[in-house]
Amino acid sequence: MPLDAADKITLESLVDRFTYHAAKPDQIPRYQELRAKALELAALIVQQCPPSVERSSALTYLDSTIMFANAAIARHEP
């Protein structure tokens, strides 16, 4: 199905989304800091919340949050 002119998704945005973006040296410490903070919060969630679907969802959303934060760095810097 071809992209319609009224569609806000462009071929360029799809290519950007599904292309590998190698980490630049200055990005690596930022990725590591984000992951470290997420790990800290994940450990706190496991420590403070009883095992449950909600705790599992919190960890899944945290995982997604870090993936999107990393993608923001990878995709939107020249």
N, C-alpha and C positions, 0 to 999 in steps of 0.2 A: 504494500500500500504506500503510494508516494506521499511525501509531506505536503500538506496543504499550506497555501500562503497565509491563511488565517491562524495556523497552528503556531504557538509560541516556541515550540521545540524546533530548532533548526538542525540541519545536518551538521553544521559546525559544532553546535553544543553537544550533539550526540558523539561526534568524533572525540571531542575533548573529554567527555565523560567516560568513554570506553577505551581510552588510550593510556598506556602506562606512562606515568610521570616519575622519572627517576629523581630520587632525593638529591637536592643540592646540599653541599657541605654545611651551609648556614642553617638549613632546615632541620638537620638531624637532631641537634640539641633541643629544638622546640618540640619535635615529635616525642623525644624521650621524656621531656618534662610533662607533656600532656599525659603520656602513658603512666608515668610515675604517680601523678595526682589521681588519675583514674583508679590505679591499683590501690592507692590509699583509701579512696572513697569506697571501692568495692569491698575491701577488707572490713571497713567500718559497717557497711550494710550487712555483711555476713555476720559480723559480731553482734550487732544491735537488733537485727530483725529475725524473727523466727522463720524456720524453713516454711516456705509457702509459695504459691503461684506468684504472689505480689513481689516477694523477694527475688524470685527468679526473673520476673519481668523487669525489676529495677536494674538487675545486673545486665540483662540483655539490652535495655535502653542505654545504659552507661557505655556498653561496648559499642553500640551504634553511634552514640554521641562522639566518642573518640574517633571512630572511623570517619565521620563527617567532618570533624575538626581537622583531621589529617588531610582529608580530601580538599578542604578549603585552602590549606597551605599549598598542597601539591598543584591544584588546578588554577589558582588565581594569583600566582606570582610569576613574573616574567622570567 
